[in-house]
Amino acid sequence: MVLKHPGNGIEIVKRIEKIDKSMTFVFGDNRDCSEDSRKFGEVPVGDVIGRMVLKV
């Protein structure tokens, strides 16, 4: 998913692991080095911009 980084508002691409009515928990691809919800916490659903799709 594409969403706004909660700290600086830039658009980032992350994988959503958990979603409820108001918050999401997101992970990056490199779990050892990624800045994701383990670092900045859950992200409000309203900050999710859209879905990223790649076709090759």
C-alpha positions in Angstrom: 0.0 0.0 0.0 1.0 3.6 -0.5 0.6 5.7 2.6 1.8 8.9 4.3 4.8 8.5 6.7 3.5 9.5 10.1 6.6 11.4 10.9 7.2 13.5 7.8 4.2 13.0 5.5 6.2 11.7 2.5 4.6 8.9 0.5 6.0 5.4 1.3 5.2 1.9 0.1 4.6 -0.7 2.8 2.9 -4.1 3.2 -0.2 -3.9 5.5 -0.2 -6.8 8.1 -3.2 -5.8 10.2 -6.1 -3.5 9.6 -9.0 -2.5 11.8 -11.6 0.2 11.5 -9.2 3.1 12.2 -5.6 1.9 12.3 -3.2 -0.2 10.2 0.1 -2.0 11.1 2.6 -1.9 8.2 5.9 -3.7 7.4 8.6 -2.9 4.9 10.2 -5.6 2.8 13.5 -5.7 4.8 12.3 -6.4 8.3 15.8 -6.0 9.8 16.4 -2.5 8.4 13.0 -1.2 7.4 11.3 1.8 9.0 7.8 0.6 9.6 5.1 0.2 12.3 7.6 -1.5 14.6 9.4 1.8 14.7 6.7 4.5 14.3 3.6 2.6 15.5 0.2 2.0 13.8 -0.9 4.3 10.9 -4.4 5.8 10.7 -6.5 4.3 7.9 -7.0 7.9 6.6 -3.2 8.1 5.8 -3.5 5.1 3.4 -3.4 6.7 -0.1 -3.9 3.6 -2.3 -2.8 0.3 -3.5 0.4 -0.3 -5.5 0.3 -2.9 -8.3 3.2 -4.0 -10.5 2.7 -6.1 -13.6 5.7 -7.4 -15.5 
